[in-house]
Amino acid sequence: MSNTKKVKEFMSKLEHPLKAEMEAVRAIIVNANSKIEEDVKWGGPSFFYKEDLATFNPRIKNYVALIFHKGELLNIKSDFLEEATKGKVYAKFYSMEQVTANKELIEKMVNAWIELMEK
């Protein structure tokens, strides 16, 4: 069950220099596919469908950090994405321009996750 109300409450209290960018990325994710659900997990808004997809790390203040927990499984390559340990992939947004420029990439990752989870 999605906890959108819980996430909205979390975001209303969040103090982050790139809060508008984080809200924009959140909107891209939840609007990319109606099967995506959200909650607050690991200290930030988190997104899932059957398993955990991605989580924001709001403790990082100089950019919006979005961690795709099993991003390597999506097999999506982009200069914007950074591979990390344990199969994670990071998306780091420093500006609203980067959010806008990578909207289709984030939507593609969300929908690839849905497809993977439905196999």
C-alpha positions in Angstrom: 0.0 0.0 0.0 1.3 3.4 -0.9 2.0 5.9 1.8 1.8 9.1 -0.2 0.4 11.0 2.8 3.4 9.9 4.9 5.8 11.0 2.1 4.0 14.4 1.7 4.2 15.0 5.4 8.0 14.1 5.4 8.6 16.4 2.4 6.6 19.3 4.1 9.0 19.1 7.0 12.2 18.6 5.0 14.8 21.3 4.9 16.9 20.8 1.8 18.5 23.4 -0.5 17.3 21.4 -3.5 13.9 20.5 -2.2 12.1 21.7 -5.4 14.3 19.4 -7.4 13.7 16.5 -5.1 9.9 17.1 -5.4 10.2 17.2 -9.2 12.1 13.9 -9.3 9.6 12.4 -7.0 6.7 13.5 -9.3 8.5 12.0 -12.3 8.8 8.6 -10.5 5.3 8.4 -9.2 3.8 9.6 -12.5 6.0 7.2 -14.6 3.8 4.2 -13.8 0.7 3.8 -11.7 2.1 0.6 -10.1 4.9 2.5 -8.3 4.2 3.0 -4.6 6.1 5.2 -2.2 6.9 5.3 1.5 9.5 6.8 3.9 12.2 4.3 4.4 15.9 4.6 5.3 15.5 8.2 6.2 13.9 9.4 2.9 11.2 9.0 0.4 11.4 5.5 -1.1 9.8 3.9 -4.2 8.9 0.3 -4.8 6.9 -2.2 -6.8 7.1 -5.7 -5.4 10.7 -4.9 -4.2 12.5 -1.7 -3.4 13.4 0.4 -6.5 14.9 3.6 -5.3 15.4 5.9 -2.3 16.3 9.5 -1.8 19.1 10.3 0.6 18.1 13.8 1.9 21.1 13.9 4.3 23.2 14.8 1.3 22.7 18.5 0.8 24.8 19.6 -2.2 22.7 17.5 -4.7 19.6 15.3 -4.8 20.8 11.8 -4.3 18.6 9.1 -5.7 19.8 5.5 -5.2 18.5 2.7 -7.4 19.0 -0.3 -5.1 19.4 -2.9 -7.8 20.0 -0.5 -10.7 22.4 -2.8 -12.5 19.6 -5.2 -13.1 17.9 -2.5 -15.2 20.8 -2.6 -17.7 20.3 1.0 -18.6 23.4 2.9 -19.4 23.8 6.7 -19.3 26.6 9.1 -18.6 24.3 10.6 -16.0 24.1 7.5 -13.9 26.9 6.3 -11.6 27.4 2.7 -10.9 28.2 1.9 -7.3 28.9 -1.2 -5.1 26.4 -4.0 -4.6 24.6 -3.4 -7.8 23.4 0.1 -6.9 23.2 3.0 -9.4 23.1 6.6 -8.3 21.4 9.6 -10.0 22.7 12.9 -8.7 20.7 16.1 -9.5 22.4 19.4 -9.0 19.8 21.6 -10.7 16.3 21.7 -12.0 17.8 21.7 -15.5 19.3 18.2 -14.8 15.9 17.0 -13.5 14.3 18.2 -16.7 17.0 16.8 -19.0 16.9 13.3 -17.3 13.1 13.0 -17.0 12.8 10.3 -19.8 15.8 8.4 -18.3 14.1 8.2 -14.9 10.8 7.2 -16.5 12.6 4.5 -18.5 14.2 3.2 -15.3 10.9 3.0 -13.4 9.2 1.2 -16.3 12.1 -1.2 -16.7 11.8 -2.0 -13.0 8.0 -2.8 -13.5 8.8 -5.0 -16.5 11.5 -6.8 -14.5 9.3 -7.4 -11.5 6.5 -8.8 -13.7 8.6 -11.5 -15.3 
